[in-house]
C-alpha cells in the first residue's frame, strides 16, 4: 500500500511540474488553429490563409485552468488574441501540448 501511495505521489508531482510551451511556440500553434480550425468551428469562422499579413498580437496570456482537478494539478492554458484582416479572435490552447481548446471573440 505504501508503494502505491509513493508512486501516486510521484505521478502527481511530475504532472504538477510539467513544462509549458514557450510563448513563440504557443503563438505558432494558435496561428495553425486559425488557419485550420477544428471541424466543429469551421462553420462559424471564415477561412484564413497562412499568408495573412500582418498577424497583430493583441494579448498573449498564460492562465490557470478552472476546476478542482485542474487547480490541484496546476493545469494551465494559453489565451492568444490576434487581429487579422480586421477580425479579432482569441485562440485557447493547452499550455503543455498545444492542443486546441476553443476559439472565441468578436469577429468584425
Secondary structure, 3 states (H helix, E strand, C coil): CHHHHHHHHHHHHHHHCCCCCCHHHHHHHHHHHHHCCCHHHHCCCCCCCCCCCCCEEEEEEEEECCCHHHHHCCCEEEEEEEEECCEEEEEEEECCCCCEEEEECCCC
